[in-house]
Amino acid sequence: MTKTRVIILFGGRSAEHEVSLLSARNVLHALDRERFEPVLVGIDKLGHWRRESELTLEAAHGDPRLLRLNARAPEVSIEQGLELAVPLDAPMGSDDVVFPALHGTYGEDGTVQGMLELAGVAYVGAGVLGSAVGMDKDVAKRLLRDAGIPVVDFQVVTAAGFRADPRGVTARAGALGYPLFVKPANAGSSVGVSRVRDAGALEAAVRAALAFDRKVLLERAVDAREIECAVLGNDDPRASVPGEIIVEHRDGFYSYDAKYVDPDAAKWKIPADISENTAARVQDLAVATFRALDLAGMARVDFFLDRKTNALYVNEVNTLPGFTAVSMYPKMWEASGLSPRALVTKLIELAIERRDARRALATTMPLP
């Protein structure tokens, strides 16, 4: 049987570069080698593409900030990198599939997805629009709010607006109340996120977040449990059993260190210890979020469950959720009866399904 080539694309220029290596390692481990042939392509922090060996990813354990791509591998341009991963002269019937194990900007935000669309190849995850919308917390929250899906009260601060009137930003933030969270609009893994206890600490937190994006969110803090739910599918998505993140870290929230560095900072409970009605509500809202943001393939939807009122709020979505050893997305599906190998296989099949649908549309579209 001819094996389908699966190009695992990892690394990238975002602040989540090291986490991407951990995700790629676990995707590789879960790949069914009887059906798929892996091809590893790493992108370093300068944007250079390299063909990598499995040894690179086998070293990906422990503190992810210590990991590096193979510096001795030959560097190539983006165009050469795409050719290296997916030959542009391959026939349109090629069965190659790209699995972008990328997180954050230049990987999860629609940029890579647009390039793969131009190349006409199958790829895992949401398309250009869904990826871009899911990455931008401001746009995503506004779309969800318009769709009647509950989100926490927030304000948006741009770099230009903050430079022009930092005191005005502080004054307006008072309407949200303290404590509040400051986070880059386009980032993941809690990079650049701060918990602000009072107005005196707000300016420094905004400046820290603006180091990662030109736009940041100020968001009302909620005394809440952190519930997550995994979604899988294209036109008929389904939700996993929900899980819960229990944070026991000095940062006081699910920070980057709590996620990836301190092994004792956070625990997870799958299924989450919530009522059947609440679990069903989480699943319904997760699928509704997936549809409202035009997502495909997979997404992890993160919720706040208010401890006092039991109200649910959608916090954010991750269109390329982590596949590390501590990542919730594969763990929730495993608790739902889908092994990591079956999950990765299904994601590849969903990517092929979307590619075939696009090609069928192209052949039937009437000429102008």
Long-range contacts (C-beta under 8 A, 24 or more apart in sequence): 1-34, 1-35, 2-95, 3-34, 3-35, 3-36, 3-37, 4-35, 4-36, 4-37, 4-95, 4-96, 4-97, 4-348, 5-36, 5-37, 5-38, 5-39, 5-95, 5-96, 5-97, 6-31, 6-36, 6-37, 6-38, 6-39, 6-96, 6-97, 6-98, 6-99, 6-348, 7-39, 7-40, 7-41, 7-85, 7-86, 7-96, 7-97, 7-98, 7-99, 8-38, 8-39, 8-40, 8-41, 8-99, 8-101, 9-41, 9-43, 9-85, 9-98, 9-99, 9-100, 9-101, 9-102, 9-107, 9-112, 10-40, 10-41, 10-42, 10-43, 10-57, 10-101, 10-102, 11-42, 11-43, 11-44, 11-45, 11-69, 11-102, 12-43, 12-45, 12-102, 12-103, 12-104, 12-106, 12-107, 13-43, 13-45, 13-46, 13-47, 13-105, 13-106, 13-107, 14-102, 14-103, 14-104, 14-105, 14-106, 14-107, 14-108, 14-187, 15-104, 15-187, 15-189, 15-191, 15-192, 15-212, 16-103, 16-104, 16-187, 16-188, 16-189, 16-191, 17-45, 18-64, 18-65, 18-66, 18-67, 18-260, 19-64, 19-103, 19-189, 19-260, 19-322, 19-324, 20-101, 20-102, 20-103, 20-107, 21-56, 21-57, 21-60, 21-64, 21-67, 21-69, 22-60, 22-61, 22-64, 22-67, 22-260, 22-322, 22-323, 22-324, 22-325, 23-101, 23-103, 23-322, 23-323, 23-324, 23-327, 24-57, 24-60, 24-101, 24-323, 25-57, 25-58, 25-60, 25-61, 26-323, 26-324, 26-325, 26-327, 26-330, 26-340, 27-99, 27-101, 27-323, 27-344, 28-54, 28-57, 29-340, 30-323, 30-330, 30-340, 30-341, 30-343, 30-344, 31-341, 31-344, 32-341, 32-344, 32-345, 35-345, 36-345, 36-348, 39-85, 41-81, 41-84, 41-85, 42-69, 42-70, 42-73, 43-69, 43-81, 43-102, 43-107, 44-69, 44-75, 47-78, 47-106, 48-75, 48-76, 48-77, 48-81, 49-75, 49-76, 49-77, 49-78, 49-80, 49-81, 49-82, 49-84, 49-85, 50-74, 50-75, 50-76, 50-81, 51-84, 63-260, 63-261, 64-260, 64-261, 64-324, 65-261, 78-115, 82-115, 82-119, 86-116, 86-119, 86-121, 88-119, 92-120, 92-359, 94-121, 95-122, 95-352, 96-121, 96-122, 97-121, 97-122, 97-123, 97-124, 97-348, 97-351, 97-352, 98-122, 98-123, 98-124, 98-351, 99-123, 99-124, 99-344, 99-347, 99-348, 99-351, 100-124, 100-125, 100-320, 101-320, 101-323, 102-320, 103-188, 103-189, 103-318, 103-320, 103-322, 104-135, 104-186, 104-187, 104-188, 104-189, 104-191, 105-135, 105-186, 105-187, 107-320, 108-134, 108-135, 108-188, 108-318, 108-319, 108-320, 109-135, 109-136, 109-186, 110-135, 120-355, 120-359, 121-355, 122-348, 122-351, 122-352, 122-354, 122-355, 123-351, 123-355, 124-297, 124-298, 124-347, 124-348, 124-350, 124-351, 125-296, 125-297, 125-298, 125-319, 125-320, 125-347, 125-351, 126-294, 126-295, 126-296, 126-297, 126-299, 126-319, 127-294, 127-296, 127-354, 129-294, 130-293, 130-294, 130-295, 130-296, 130-319, 131-319, 131-320, 133-293, 133-294, 134-293, 134-295, 134-299, 134-317, 134-318, 134-319, 135-186, 135-188, 135-319, 136-185, 136-186, 136-215, 137-183, 137-185, 137-186, 137-217, 137-316, 138-185, 138-215, 138-217, 140-293, 140-316, 140-317, 141-217, 141-314, 143-292, 143-293, 144-289, 144-292, 144-293, 144-314, 147-288, 147-292, 149-285, 149-288, 149-289, 149-292, 149-314, 150-285, 150-311, 150-312, 150-313, 150-314, 151-313, 151-314, 151-315, 152-219, 152-220, 152-222, 152-304, 152-313, 152-315, 153-219, 153-220, 154-217, 154-218, 154-219, 154-220, 155-217, 155-218, 155-219, 156-185, 156-215, 156-216, 156-217, 156-218, 157-206, 157-215, 157-216, 157-217, 157-218, 158-214, 158-215, 159-210, 159-214, 159-215, 160-214, 162-206, 162-207, 162-210, 166-203, 166-206, 169-202, 169-203, 169-206, 169-218, 170-199, 170-202, 170-203, 173-199, 173-202, 173-218, 174-199, 176-218, 176-219, 176-220, 177-220, 177-221, 178-221, 179-221, 180-218, 180-219, 180-220, 180-221, 181-217, 181-218, 181-219, 181-221, 181-253, 182-206, 182-208, 182-209, 182-216, 182-217, 182-218, 182-219, 183-209, 183-216, 183-217, 183-219, 184-209, 184-210, 184-212, 184-213, 184-215, 184-216, 184-217, 185-213, 185-215, 185-216, 185-217, 186-212, 186-213, 186-215, 187-212, 187-213, 188-318, 189-256, 189-259, 189-260, 189-322, 190-253, 190-254, 190-255, 190-256, 190-258, 190-259, 191-256, 192-216, 193-253, 193-255, 193-256, 195-221, 195-251, 195-252, 195-253, 222-304, 222-306, 222-313, 223-306, 223-307, 223-308, 224-304, 224-305, 224-306, 224-307, 224-313, 225-272, 225-304, 225-305, 225-307, 226-254, 226-302, 226-303, 226-304, 226-305, 226-315, 227-272, 227-274, 227-282, 227-302, 227-303, 227-304, 227-305, 227-312, 228-300, 228-301, 228-302, 228-303, 228-328, 228-332, 229-282, 229-283, 229-286, 229-300, 229-301, 229-303, 229-332, 230-286, 230-298, 230-299, 230-300, 230-301, 230-321, 230-328, 230-329, 230-332, 230-333, 230-336, 231-286, 231-287, 231-289, 231-290, 231-295, 231-298, 231-299, 231-300, 231-301, 232-297, 232-298, 232-333, 232-338, 232-343, 232-346, 232-347, 232-350, 233-290, 233-296, 233-297, 233-350, 234-296, 234-297, 234-350, 234-353, 234-354, 237-287, 237-290, 237-291, 237-295, 238-287, 239-282, 239-283, 239-284, 239-286, 239-287, 240-283, 240-332, 240-333, 240-335, 240-336, 240-338, 241-270, 241-271, 241-272, 241-279, 241-332, 241-335, 241-336, 242-271, 242-272, 242-274, 242-279, 242-282, 242-283, 242-303, 242-332, 243-268, 243-269, 243-270, 243-271, 243-272, 243-328, 243-331, 243-332, 243-335, 244-268, 244-269, 244-270, 244-272, 244-273, 244-274, 245-328, 259-326, 260-324, 260-326, 268-326, 268-328, 268-331, 270-328, 270-331, 270-332, 270-335, 271-335, 274-305, 278-305, 278-310, 278-312, 281-312, 282-312, 285-312, 285-314, 289-314, 289-317, 290-317, 293-317, 295-319, 296-350, 296-354, 297-347, 297-350, 297-351, 297-354, 298-329, 298-347, 298-350, 300-328, 300-329, 300-332
